[in-house]
Amino acid sequence: MTRIASPVWRRVTLSLALLAPLLLSACGGAQAGTDQSRMCVFSTDAQAKKCKSGELAFFSPDGWGNEQLPLIVIATYCDTNRPVQFNKAGVVCTFTDKRLWLLKEAK
């Protein structure tokens, strides 16, 4: 004998099916994308302080060879909740000013 779902359960199932995509999309944390039309290019701390939080940033060192330097830049200037690309030649990331206080402590 087959059971026929009651109208109440049909409504609940239909409501869940319609709401599931909305609920699941909220799990990802809606963040506005990084503005791709501008880029702050810097190679010193003084230049980096002129960058605005949330904008695309490119750290281009004056000299190469220090493999720790990109990691220091990431730790100080990059929003690590967003994608970060780096290699020995530089860093591209979304700039944040939330850790600029680290510069004062280092000196």
C-alpha positions as CSV (number, residue, x, y, z in Angstrom):
1,M,0.0,0.0,0.0
2,T,1.4,3.4,-1.0
3,R,1.1,6.4,1.3
4,I,0.1,9.8,-0.1
5,A,1.9,12.7,1.5
6,S,-0.4,15.1,3.3
7,P,-0.8,18.6,2.0
8,V,1.1,20.0,5.0
9,W,4.2,17.9,4.2
10,R,4.0,18.8,0.6
11,R,4.1,22.5,1.5
12,V,7.0,21.9,3.9
13,T,8.9,20.0,1.3
14,L,8.2,22.6,-1.4
15,S,9.2,25.4,1.0
16,L,12.5,23.8,1.9
17,A,13.3,23.1,-1.8
18,L,12.7,26.8,-2.6
19,L,14.5,28.2,0.4
20,A,17.5,25.8,0.4
21,P,19.5,27.7,-2.3
22,L,19.0,31.0,-0.4
23,L,20.0,29.4,2.9
24,L,23.1,27.7,1.4
25,S,24.3,30.8,-0.4
26,A,24.3,32.7,2.9
27,C,26.9,30.1,4.3
28,G,29.6,31.5,1.9
29,G,29.5,34.9,3.5
30,A,28.5,37.4,0.9
31,Q,31.4,39.7,0.2
32,A,31.7,42.4,-2.4
33,G,34.4,41.6,-4.9
34,T,37.6,43.5,-5.0
35,D,37.5,46.5,-7.3
36,Q,39.4,45.5,-10.4
37,S,39.6,48.9,-12.0
38,R,42.3,50.3,-9.6
39,M,45.5,48.9,-8.1
40,C,47.7,50.3,-5.4
41,V,51.4,49.5,-6.3
42,F,53.9,49.8,-3.5
43,S,57.4,48.7,-2.6
44,T,57.8,50.5,0.8
45,D,55.8,50.8,4.0
46,A,55.3,54.5,3.3
47,Q,53.8,53.8,-0.1
48,A,51.6,51.0,1.4
49,K,50.1,53.4,3.9
50,K,48.6,55.3,1.0
51,C,46.6,52.3,-0.2
52,K,43.0,52.0,0.7
53,S,41.5,49.0,2.5
54,G,39.6,46.8,0.1
55,E,41.5,47.7,-3.1
56,L,43.7,45.5,-5.2
57,A,47.3,45.8,-4.1
58,F,50.5,44.8,-5.8
59,F,53.7,44.7,-3.7
60,S,56.6,45.0,-6.1
61,P,59.9,45.0,-4.2
62,D,62.8,47.1,-5.4
63,G,65.2,44.1,-5.0
64,W,64.7,40.4,-5.1
65,G,66.3,37.6,-3.0
66,N,64.5,37.8,0.3
67,E,62.1,34.9,0.3
68,Q,60.5,36.1,3.6
69,L,59.6,39.5,2.3
70,P,56.4,38.4,0.4
71,L,55.2,36.6,3.6
72,I,55.9,39.6,5.7
73,V,53.9,41.7,3.2
74,I,51.0,39.2,3.3
75,A,51.0,39.2,7.1
76,T,50.9,42.9,7.3
77,Y,48.9,44.2,4.3
78,C,46.8,41.4,2.8
79,D,43.2,40.5,3.6
80,T,43.8,36.8,4.1
81,N,40.1,36.1,3.8
82,R,40.4,36.8,0.1
83,P,42.7,35.2,-2.5
84,V,46.4,36.0,-2.2
85,Q,49.0,35.3,-5.0
86,F,52.7,35.6,-4.4
87,N,56.1,34.4,-5.4
88,K,59.7,35.7,-4.9
89,A,59.0,38.6,-7.2
90,G,56.0,40.1,-5.3
91,V,52.4,39.8,-3.9
92,V,49.0,40.6,-5.3
93,C,46.1,40.7,-2.8
94,T,43.2,42.7,-1.4
95,F,44.7,45.4,0.8
96,T,43.7,45.7,4.4
97,D,44.8,48.4,6.9
98,K,43.7,46.4,10.0
99,R,47.3,45.3,10.9
100,L,49.1,48.5,10.2
101,W,49.8,48.7,13.9
102,L,52.3,46.0,13.4
103,L,54.6,48.5,11.6
104,K,54.7,50.7,14.8
105,E,55.7,47.8,17.0
106,A,58.4,46.6,14.6
107,K,60.2,49.9,14.8
